[in-house]
Each structure stands twice: as C-alpha cells, then as structure tokens.
Amino acid sequence: MKRSKIRGKKALRTIISLQLIIGLCVGQLAAANELSFAQSINENGDQLQTNIKGELSAPLVNDQSVLQYLSSNKRSIGVSDPAKELTMKQKSIDSEGRTHYLYQLQVDGVPVYGKYIRIHLNKSKRVTEIRNELAEAPIPEIPKTLNPKLSSEDAIASLQAHLENALGFEFQLDDSIDGRPLANSPESTLMIYPFQGKSYLVYETELSFVAPKAGHWIA
C-alpha cells in the first residue's frame, strides 16, 4: 500500500513536471513569434506602423519583391504608391548575410528631407524589422511648385560665396595634381525640406576643398 502511494506521488510529480516543461516550451515558441509594434495615426485615420519587429514576410528574393512587399502594406506605412513615392537610397549586406534597405520618400521625383523607411531582412531574406520614419511626424503641405528659381550651379556658387565670407579666405573647388582631383566634386540636390510646420523647396549642397585649408561643408 505504501509503495503504491509512493509510486502515485512520483507519477504525479512527473506529470506536473512535464506540464511545466511543455508550458515553458509553448511560451517560448509563442514569444519567438510575437510581433512588436509602435503605431501612430495619420490625418486620414489610418494606423501607421512606425516600428515593427518579428518575422514579417516570406523570403523576398530581389529588390523588386521588397518593393512589392511595401506596396502590399502601403496603408500601414502611409504611402499610397511605394513604387512611385519611394526611391532606394542604399542597400547593404552585412557579415551575417542580413540585407538592409534604405528608402527615401519623394514627390514627383524630388526627395523629402529626413523621411526614410528602413527595412531589414535576415539571411533567409525574410523581413524582420521595419523602421518607418515617415510616420513619426506628418509632412507639411508640399510647395505648390517643384520648379526651382535657382539652378544647382547657383546653389553651389551661393554656398561658396557664403563660406568664403564667413571663413575669411577664398578657395577653389577644382584643385588637382596631374589631372587628379584632390577633393570631391561639388554636389547640389534639389529636395523638399519640412521645417516648423511648412515645407520648402531647397538645395542640399556639399562642397569640399583642400587649400588654403581643408574643408568639407554640407548646407
């Protein structure tokens, strides 16, 4: 009789232990597949995902399939036509085989300053994270015209004149030795710049020079 009670207690402890182990395993599996969300709501009442983590897609084999994935989730990222309104600025693959995309918002081909979507894929090419900077703050009304009064050359010349006056010396943008440039060529990109509730049409201009003092400026 005593032996049967002892065996009964051992069997009960075994069942309880198995239930605990199974419960822990199920909990870990559930946690591994949980998605984390950060949301905001746009002016149309759509819930925009600002930051999503988890296994979010089937394998995306190329750049086009990544863009198609964005198109299928356009309401949650706040872009009505990703193929038209997003431009890929950067793509990189890290040492672990993970792929990282950086897209920038654009309007009629003009990029919007500071408005990006970052997408991260694991080595199996599945989306594991989306960081949606478009949803962090509403974009002010876009300028009525996207045709600038000044050219990119005007913007470069204006920034050079401003810097020479501020720095107290003149500099050349085309210094070279044996035909090889000593600094990067000046660049000026037209973009939409949201600032304090308004949007402005501006040039982001980058200048580099080596003499009489080395300098690198972006304005």
Backbone as CSV, one residue per row, in Angstrom:
resi,resn,N_x,N_y,N_z,CA_x,CA_y,CA_z,C_x,C_y,C_z
1,MET,0.836,-1.212,0.000,0.000,0.000,0.000,0.860,1.247,0.000
2,LYS,1.913,1.248,0.833,2.809,2.408,0.909,3.537,2.607,-0.402
3,ARG,3.942,1.422,-1.006,4.659,1.531,-2.278,3.777,2.145,-3.364
4,SER,2.508,1.778,-3.371,1.609,2.328,-4.390,1.402,3.817,-4.195
5,LYS,1.363,4.278,-2.932,1.232,5.709,-2.674,2.463,6.462,-3.149
6,ILE,3.654,5.851,-2.859,4.909,6.497,-3.278,4.971,6.584,-4.792
7,ARG,4.593,5.448,-5.440,4.599,5.471,-6.910,3.604,6.498,-7.451
8,GLY,2.458,6.595,-6.770,1.456,7.575,-7.197,1.963,8.997,-7.101
9,LYS,2.687,9.277,-5.989,3.252,10.625,-5.806,4.309,10.916,-6.859
10,LYS,5.161,9.894,-7.156,6.191,10.078,-8.167,5.570,10.330,-9.536
11,ALA,4.508,9.588,-9.829,3.820,9.768,-11.120,3.210,11.156,-11.213
12,LEU,2.626,11.635,-10.102,2.020,12.960,-10.065,3.071,14.045,-10.285
13,ARG,4.240,13.866,-9.586,5.326,14.845,-9.759,5.820,14.851,-11.198
14,THR,5.893,13.655,-11.813,6.345,13.548,-13.201,5.390,14.263,-14.144
15,ILE,4.074,14.078,-13.932,3.067,14.728,-14.768,3.150,16.243,-14.627
16,ILE,3.264,16.712,-13.368,3.359,18.160,-13.120,4.608,18.724,-13.787
17,SER,5.750,17.997,-13.675,6.996,18.449,-14.285,6.859,18.545,-15.792
18,LEU,6.234,17.512,-16.391,6.036,17.529,-17.839,5.145,18.685,-18.265
19,GLN,4.088,18.954,-17.491,3.196,20.064,-17.803,3.934,21.399,-17.751
20,LEU,4.814,21.539,-16.738,5.596,22.770,-16.623,6.555,22.935,-17.794
21,ILE,7.232,21.820,-18.153,8.177,21.872,-19.269,7.464,22.224,-20.566
22,ILE,6.316,21.544,-20.817,5.542,21.814,-22.035,5.064,23.262,-22.051
23,GLY,4.593,23.735,-20.881,4.123,25.119,-20.793,5.217,26.113,-21.102
24,LEU,6.420,25.848,-20.567,7.545,26.745,-20.830,7.926,26.743,-22.296
25,CYS,7.937,25.551,-22.916,8.292,25.444,-24.334,7.287,26.186,-25.208
26,VAL,5.992,25.981,-24.913,4.950,26.668,-25.678,5.085,28.181,-25.523
27,GLY,5.367,28.625,-24.284,5.539,30.056,-24.037,6.702,30.636,-24.812
28,GLN,7.825,29.876,-24.868,8.990,30.349,-25.607,8.709,30.412,-27.091
29,LEU,7.978,29.393,-27.625,7.633,29.415,-29.046,6.722,30.594,-29.369
30,ALA,5.773,30.849,-28.486,4.871,31.982,-28.698,5.636,33.281,-28.679
31,ALA,6.573,33.417,-27.716,7.358,34.647,-27.615,8.220,34.843,-28.842
32,ALA,8.745,33.720,-29.406,9.613,33.821,-30.576,8.860,34.326,-31.789
33,ASN,7.547,34.144,-31.838,6.761,34.565,-32.993,5.934,35.816,-32.730
34,GLU,6.136,36.451,-31.587,5.402,37.676,-31.292,5.943,38.819,-32.139
35,LEU,5.067,39.720,-32.509,5.454,40.921,-33.234,5.360,42.105,-32.290
36,SER,6.328,42.995,-32.380,6.255,44.218,-31.586,5.929,45.376,-32.518
37,PHE,5.028,46.234,-32.077,4.547,47.321,-32.912,4.694,48.657,-32.183
38,ALA,4.944,49.695,-32.957,4.782,51.059,-32.478,3.944,51.755,-33.540
39,GLN,2.876,52.422,-33.124,1.911,52.948,-34.088,1.687,54.443,-33.928
40,SER,1.238,55.057,-35.035,0.714,56.408,-34.997,-0.474,56.441,-35.955
41,ILE,-1.240,57.494,-35.920,-2.416,57.613,-36.780,-2.272,58.859,-37.641
42,ASN,-2.456,58.705,-38.966,-2.317,59.853,-39.858,-3.623,60.625,-39.943
43,GLU,-3.610,61.661,-40.775,-4.773,62.554,-40.860,-5.998,61.877,-41.463
44,ASN,-5.800,60.743,-42.158,-6.922,60.000,-42.728,-7.469,58.943,-41.768
45,GLY,-6.873,58.859,-40.588,-7.308,57.884,-39.607,-6.673,56.520,-39.755
46,ASP,-5.709,56.375,-40.683,-5.024,55.100,-40.854,-4.015,54.897,-39.726
47,GLN,-3.931,53.659,-39.252,-2.922,53.323,-38.242,-1.600,53.042,-38.948
48,LEU,-0.616,53.880,-38.713,0.687,53.732,-39.355,1.651,53.027,-38.414
49,GLN,2.377,52.065,-38.944,3.358,51.336,-38.144,4.683,52.093,-38.207
50,THR,5.167,52.549,-37.058,6.427,53.275,-37.029,7.617,52.352,-36.819
51,ASN,7.397,51.256,-36.108,8.478,50.308,-35.866,7.880,48.928,-35.665
52,ILE,8.237,47.969,-36.534,7.688,46.625,-36.469,8.848,45.645,-36.423
53,LYS,8.763,44.681,-35.505,9.782,43.638,-35.409,9.104,42.276,-35.374
54,GLY,9.752,41.293,-35.955,9.229,39.938,-35.985,9.540,39.325,-37.337
55,GLU,9.052,38.133,-37.577,9.196,37.536,-38.905,7.995,37.980,-39.718
56,LEU,8.207,38.919,-40.624,7.106,39.670,-41.216,6.762,39.269,-42.641
57,SER,7.570,38.393,-43.257,7.307,38.082,-44.663,7.842,36.710,-45.023
58,ALA,7.428,36.246,-46.194,8.073,35.104,-46.832,9.406,35.595,-47.408
59,PRO,10.278,34.711,-47.868,11.543,35.157,-48.454,11.324,36.111,-49.630
60,LEU,12.042,37.221,-49.630,11.983,38.219,-50.708,13.287,38.110,-51.497
61,VAL,13.188,37.593,-52.698,14.390,37.150,-53.410,15.153,38.274,-54.110
62,ASN,14.511,39.433,-54.338,15.202,40.521,-55.028,14.610,41.870,-54.621
63,ASP,15.188,42.943,-55.170,14.754,44.296,-54.817,13.289,44.526,-55.194
64,GLN,12.875,43.976,-56.323,11.503,44.175,-56.777,10.506,43.547,-55.815
65,SER,10.852,42.381,-55.260,9.934,41.728,-54.317,9.840,42.510,-53.008
66,VAL,10.919,43.218,-52.627,10.867,44.071,-51.439,9.901,45.232,-51.689
67,LEU,9.979,45.814,-52.883,9.071,46.910,-53.223,7.628,46.427,-53.303
68,GLN,7.421,45.228,-53.810,6.071,44.652,-53.850,5.539,44.417,-52.442
69,TYR,6.425,44.001,-51.531,6.023,43.820,-50.131,5.555,45.154,-49.546
70,LEU,6.301,46.231,-49.823,5.898,47.552,-49.339,4.553,47.968,-49.934
71,SER,4.348,47.657,-51.210,3.085,48.011,-51.863,1.911,47.282,-51.230
72,SER,2.131,46.041,-50.813,1.051,45.271,-50.191,0.753,45.755,-48.773
73,ASN,1.667,46.567,-48.213,1.465,47.108,-46.865,1.443,48.637,-46.875
74,LYS,1.001,49.215,-47.974,1.103,50.657,-48.163,0.272,51.459,-47.156
75,ARG,-0.870,50.931,-46.729,-1.693,51.680,-45.782,-1.038,51.769,-44.414
76,SER,-0.336,50.713,-44.020,0.286,50.728,-42.697,1.578,51.545,-42.662
77,ILE,2.184,51.791,-43.837,3.388,52.631,-43.851,3.080,54.061,-44.265
78,GLY,1.851,54.311,-44.760,1.448,55.674,-45.062,1.884,56.179,-46.411
79,VAL,2.090,55.280,-47.376,2.499,55.670,-48.730,1.499,55.063,-49.707
80,SER,0.867,55.893,-50.531,-0.190,55.402,-51.405,0.348,54.610,-52.586
81,ASP,1.546,54.948,-53.061,2.136,54.255,-54.207,3.642,54.125,-53.990
82,PRO,4.086,53.100,-53.249,5.515,52.960,-52.940,6.423,52.950,-54.159
83,ALA,5.982,52.330,-55.260,6.821,52.281,-56.459,7.108,53.675,-57.011
84,LYS,6.173,54.595,-56.808,6.324,55.961,-57.310,6.882,56.906,-56.256
85,GLU,6.534,56.675,-54.999,6.851,57.641,-53.941,8.085,57.304,-53.116
86,LEU,8.671,56.125,-53.337,9.871,55.743,-52.602,11.015,55.486,-53.576
87,THR,12.189,55.961,-53.216,13.381,55.679,-54.000,14.422,55.022,-53.106
88,MET,15.061,53.965,-53.613,16.042,53.251,-52.807,17.349,54.047,-52.781
89,LYS,17.750,54.463,-51.591,18.962,55.251,-51.428,20.183,54.387,-51.135
90,GLN,19.949,53.251,-50.501,21.087,52.426,-50.088,20.647,50.986,-49.880
91,LYS,21.540,50.072,-50.230,21.335,48.650,-49.952,22.678,48.067,-49.519
92,SER,22.680,47.315,-48.435,23.926,46.724,-47.956,23.651,45.340,-47.383
93,ILE,24.673,44.494,-47.420,24.601,43.152,-46.836,25.727,43.039,-45.816
94,ASP,25.378,42.714,-44.570,26.393,42.675,-43.520,27.089,41.314,-43.476
95,SER,28.024,41.171,-42.542,28.843,39.966,-42.452,28.035,38.722,-42.069
96,GLU,26.827,38.916,-41.517,25.965,37.796,-41.134,25.016,37.395,-42.257
97,GLY,25.106,38.083,-43.395,24.238,37.767,-44.522,22.900,38.459,-44.484
98,ARG,22.723,39.406,-43.564,21.468,40.152,-43.466,21.503,41.336,-44.436
99,THR,20.352,41.636,-45.019,20.258,42.705,-46.021,19.522,43.896,-45.436
100,HIS,20.030,45.096,-45.715,19.475,46.325,-45.160,19.161,47.301,-46.298
101,TYR,17.913,47.761,-46.327,17.468,48.710,-47.348,17.143,50.058,-46.706
102,LEU,17.451,51.123,-47.433,17.065,52.472,-47.025,16.319,53.114,-48.182
103,TYR,15.038,53.439,-47.940,14.205,54.112,-48.937,13.911,55.535,-48.457
104,GLN,13.849,56.460,-49.414,13.508,57.841,-49.091,12.223,58.232,-49.812
105,LEU,11.380,58.982,-49.104,10.147,59.481,-49.706,10.474,60.533,-50.757
106,GLN,9.713,60.530,-51.853,9.883,61.554,-52.879,8.520,61.992,-53.408
107,VAL,8.473,63.219,-53.909,7.256,63.768,-54.514,7.620,64.233,-55.917
108,ASP,7.011,63.619,-56.909,7.334,63.922,-58.314,8.836,63.884,-58.568
109,GLY,9.488,62.901,-57.969,10.915,62.728,-58.187,11.809,63.567,-57.302
110,VAL,11.240,64.436,-56.463,12.025,65.292,-55.570,12.027,64.660,-54.175
111,PRO,13.192,64.307,-53.624,13.234,63.663,-52.306,12.803,64.596,-51.187
112,VAL,12.230,64.008,-50.133,11.804,64.769,-48.953,12.841,64.562,-47.857
113,TYR,13.404,65.635,-47.377,14.491,65.580,-46.393,14.044,64.869,-45.113
114,GLY,14.849,63.898,-44.660,14.616,63.240,-43.372,13.487,62.239,-43.322
115,LYS,12.897,61.896,-44.467,11.762,60.973,-44.483,12.191,59.646,-45.115
116,TYR,12.455,58.674,-44.244,13.017,57.400,-44.690,12.217,56.213,-44.153
117,ILE,12.337,55.090,-44.853,11.881,53.792,-44.364,13.080,52.850,-44.438
118,ARG,13.380,52.195,-43.321,14.489,51.240,-43.259,13.911,49.836,-43.102
119,ILE,14.364,48.927,-43.943,13.869,47.551,-43.936,15.045,46.602,-43.755
120,HIS,14.906,45.672,-42.819,15.982,44.734,-42.522,15.495,43.306,-42.781
121,LEU,16.281,42.557,-43.553,15.985,41.163,-43.865,17.040,40.263,-43.213
122,ASN,16.604,39.108,-42.708,17.572,38.165,-42.163,18.258,37.407,-43.304
123,LYS,19.147,36.481,-42.974,19.896,35.782,-44.021,19.010,34.857,-44.854
124,SER,17.784,34.583,-44.360,16.809,33.813,-45.146,15.968,34.712,-46.038
125,LYS,16.310,36.010,-46.062,15.640,37.015,-46.904,14.208,37.309,-46.455
126,ARG,13.915,37.068,-45.192,12.605,37.426,-44.640,12.717,38.756,-43.893
127,VAL,11.713,39.599,-44.035,11.707,40.885,-43.332,11.585,40.637,-41.840
128,THR,12.501,41.227,-41.059,12.468,41.070,-39.606,12.252,42.391,-38.873
129,GLU,12.427,43.506,-39.579,12.203,44.801,-38.927,11.929,45.870,-39.977
130,ILE,10.983,46.739,-39.661,10.707,47.934,-40.470,10.734,49.137,-39.545
131,ARG,11.560,50.105,-39.876,11.598,51.373,-39.142,11.050,52.453,-40.078
132,ASN,9.857,52.918,-39.753,9.135,53.830,-40.639,9.212,55.255,-40.101
133,GLU,10.170,56.018,-40.586,10.333,57.395,-40.130,9.324,58.339,-40.781
134,LEU,8.574,57.838,-41.769,7.534,58.662,-42.387,6.392,58.912,-41.407
135,ALA,6.191,57.974,-40.489,5.040,58.031,-39.590,5.322,58.807,-38.320
136,GLU,6.562,59.234,-38.111,6.904,59.892,-36.854,6.302,61.282,-36.725
137,ALA,6.122,61.966,-37.846,5.517,63.304,-37.832,4.875,63.542,-39.192
138,PRO,3.713,64.207,-39.233,3.062,64.471,-40.523,3.902,65.403,-41.393
139,ILE,3.831,65.197,-42.686,4.573,66.047,-43.622,3.735,67.283,-43.913
140,PRO,4.301,68.487,-43.725,3.541,69.708,-44.032,3.174,69.769,-45.513
141,GLU,2.276,70.669,-45.845,1.828,70.812,-47.234,3.019,71.042,-48.167
142,ILE,3.042,70.282,-49.246,4.130,70.363,-50.212,4.031,71.687,-50.986
143,PRO,5.173,72.312,-51.308,5.123,73.552,-52.105,4.310,73.370,-53.386
144,LYS,3.632,74.420,-53.797,2.749,74.333,-54.958,3.515,74.036,-56.242
145,THR,4.722,74.545,-56.336,5.550,74.262,-57.499,6.862,73.626,-57.067
146,LEU,7.308,72.647,-57.830,8.590,71.998,-57.562,9.621,72.383,-58.623
147,ASN,9.363,73.509,-59.291,10.309,74.039,-60.264,11.098,75.165,-59.611
148,PRO,12.375,74.948,-59.322,13.158,75.953,-58.591,13.499,77.170,-59.446
149,LYS,13.623,78.306,-58.794,14.040,79.530,-59.482,15.546,79.535,-59.725
150,LEU,16.285,78.845,-58.867,17.739,78.770,-59.000,18.153,77.391,-59.482
151,SER,19.315,77.326,-60.154,19.855,76.048,-60.599,20.775,75.476,-59.523
152,SER,21.183,74.213,-59.683,22.118,73.621,-58.743,23.462,74.349,-58.778
153,GLU,23.861,74.849,-59.958,25.103,75.632,-60.061,24.994,76.924,-59.266
154,ASP,23.814,77.543,-59.291,23.588,78.764,-58.494,23.744,78.454,-57.003
155,ALA,23.214,77.310,-56.576,23.299,76.929,-55.159,24.752,76.697,-54.748
156,ILE,25.541,76.056,-55.599,26.952,75.815,-55.293,27.707,77.139,-55.191
157,ALA,27.482,78.021,-56.161,28.161,79.323,-56.149,27.758,80.144,-54.931
158,SER,26.475,80.081,-54.547,25.993,80.837,-53.389,26.632,80.337,-52.106
159,LEU,26.708,79.001,-51.948,27.316,78.447,-50.735,28.804,78.762,-50.695
160,GLN,29.483,78.704,-51.824,30.913,79.025,-51.844,31.151,80.472,-51.431
161,ALA,30.341,81.388,-51.963,30.492,82.798,-51.606,30.230,83.020,-50.119
162,HIS,29.217,82.348,-49.587,28.890,82.485,-48.163,30.029,81.955,-47.292
163,LEU,30.591,80.804,-47.649,31.672,80.226,-46.867,32.935,81.086,-46.932
164,GLU,33.254,81.585,-48.113,34.449,82.423,-48.242,34.329,83.673,-47.378
165,ASN,33.127,84.224,-47.320,32.910,85.408,-46.482,32.990,85.049,-44.998
166,ALA,32.425,83.913,-44.622,32.416,83.510,-43.215,33.792,83.053,-42.743
167,LEU,34.542,82.356,-43.612,35.844,81.807,-43.226,36.987,82.805,-43.379
168,GLY,36.772,83.807,-44.228,37.797,84.838,-44.399,38.871,84.492,-45.416
169,PHE,38.633,83.515,-46.264,39.591,83.205,-47.332,38.850,82.590,-48.513
170,GLU,39.469,82.721,-49.704,38.902,82.140,-50.908,39.458,80.735,-51.130
171,PHE,38.703,79.898,-51.813,39.167,78.542,-52.096,38.660,78.102,-53.469
172,GLN,39.343,77.119,-54.028,38.972,76.553,-55.327,38.331,75.184,-55.137
173,LEU,37.363,74.891,-55.996,36.671,73.614,-55.912,37.220,72.579,-56.893
174,ASP,38.206,72.977,-57.685,38.709,72.070,-58.724,40.210,71.846,-58.614
175,ASP,40.777,71.939,-57.397,42.204,71.688,-57.222,42.537,70.258,-57.643
176,SER,43.666,70.121,-58.376,44.066,68.795,-58.837,45.582,68.723,-58.999
177,ILE,46.101,67.513,-59.039,47.515,67.257,-59.322,47.583,66.239,-60.450
178,ASP,48.239,66.623,-61.549,48.346,65.756,-62.723,46.975,65.285,-63.199
179,GLY,46.022,66.197,-63.141,44.679,65.878,-63.612,43.826,65.102,-62.647
180,ARG,44.382,64.750,-61.478,43.613,64.005,-60.478,43.057,64.965,-59.427
181,PRO,41.739,64.987,-59.228,41.145,65.923,-58.258,41.596,65.612,-56.843
182,LEU,41.804,66.662,-56.064,42.216,66.497,-54.665,41.024,66.444,-53.713
183,ALA,39.868,66.824,-54.201,38.657,66.807,-53.362,37.484,66.347,-54.217
184,ASN,36.425,65.922,-53.552,35.227,65.503,-54.275,34.598,66.680,-55.004
185,SER,34.000,66.376,-56.132,33.313,67.424,-56.890,32.121,67.941,-56.096
186,PRO,31.802,69.227,-56.228,30.633,69.759,-55.507,29.341,69.104,-55.996
187,GLU,28.424,68.929,-55.080,27.130,68.331,-55.403,26.011,69.192,-54.837
188,SER,24.909,69.245,-55.567,23.747,70.014,-55.100,22.484,69.290,-55.530
189,THR,21.662,68.900,-54.547,20.475,68.092,-54.814,19.217,68.840,-54.407
190,LEU,18.293,68.959,-55.335,17.007,69.593,-55.033,16.188,68.687,-54.129
191,MET,15.591,69.250,-53.076,14.748,68.449,-52.195,13.700,69.305,-51.489
192,ILE,12.731,68.612,-50.911,11.677,69.259,-50.121,12.100,69.189,-48.657
193,TYR,12.065,70.336,-47.989,12.584,70.417,-46.620,11.464,70.819,-45.664
194,PRO,10.908,69.871,-44.885,9.884,70.222,-43.891,10.541,70.923,-42.693
195,PHE,9.966,72.055,-42.294,10.553,72.802,-41.175,9.487,73.648,-40.501
196,GLN,9.275,73.379,-39.210,8.353,74.146,-38.375,6.987,74.318,-39.017
197,GLY,6.413,73.204,-39.455,5.046,73.213,-39.965,4.892,73.628,-41.407
198,LYS,5.990,73.885,-42.109,5.929,74.247,-43.527,6.945,73.410,-44.297
199,SER,6.761,73.362,-45.620,7.722,72.668,-46.482,8.313,73.666,-47.464
200,TYR,9.616,73.551,-47.680,10.330,74.483,-48.553,11.075,73.700,-49.636
201,LEU,11.197,74.311,-50.813,11.990,73.738,-51.883,13.412,74.272,-51.739
202,VAL,14.378,73.371,-51.510,15.748,73.797,-51.203,16.738,72.922,-51.970
203,TYR,17.993,73.347,-51.930,19.090,72.519,-52.415,19.936,72.075,-51.217
204,GLU,20.232,70.794,-51.158,21.235,70.309,-50.212,22.565,70.291,-50.979
205,THR,23.492,71.117,-50.525,24.722,71.351,-51.272,25.931,70.914,-50.466
206,GLU,26.846,70.230,-51.132,28.041,69.696,-50.480,29.285,70.199,-51.205
207,LEU,30.192,70.826,-50.444,31.435,71.354,-51.002,32.634,70.806,-50.242
208,SER,33.709,70.481,-50.989,34.973,70.054,-50.384,36.114,70.816,-51.039
209,PHE,37.125,71.167,-50.236,38.308,71.855,-50.770,39.499,71.523,-49.880
210,VAL,40.702,71.747,-50.427,41.928,71.373,-49.702,42.841,72.568,-49.403
211,ALA,42.639,73.682,-50.080,43.525,74.841,-49.864,42.696,76.123,-49.855
212,PRO,43.158,77.136,-49.077,44.366,77.126,-48.235,44.250,76.269,-46.959
213,LYS,43.012,75.899,-46.609,42.775,74.968,-45.511,41.746,73.943,-45.985
214,ALA,41.906,72.719,-45.530,40.957,71.684,-45.942,39.608,71.913,-45.297
215,GLY,38.553,71.665,-46.063,37.209,71.849,-45.524,36.196,70.979,-46.249
216,HIS,35.151,70.613,-45.532,34.048,69.819,-46.104,32.762,70.339,-45.488
217,TRP,31.862,70.864,-46.327,30.658,71.521,-45.839,29.421,70.983,-46.537
218,ILE,28.336,70.823,-45.767,27.025,70.457,-46.313,26.013,71.464,-45.778
219,ALA,25.240,72.046,-46.677,24.247,73.043,-46.251,23.017,72.949,-47.130
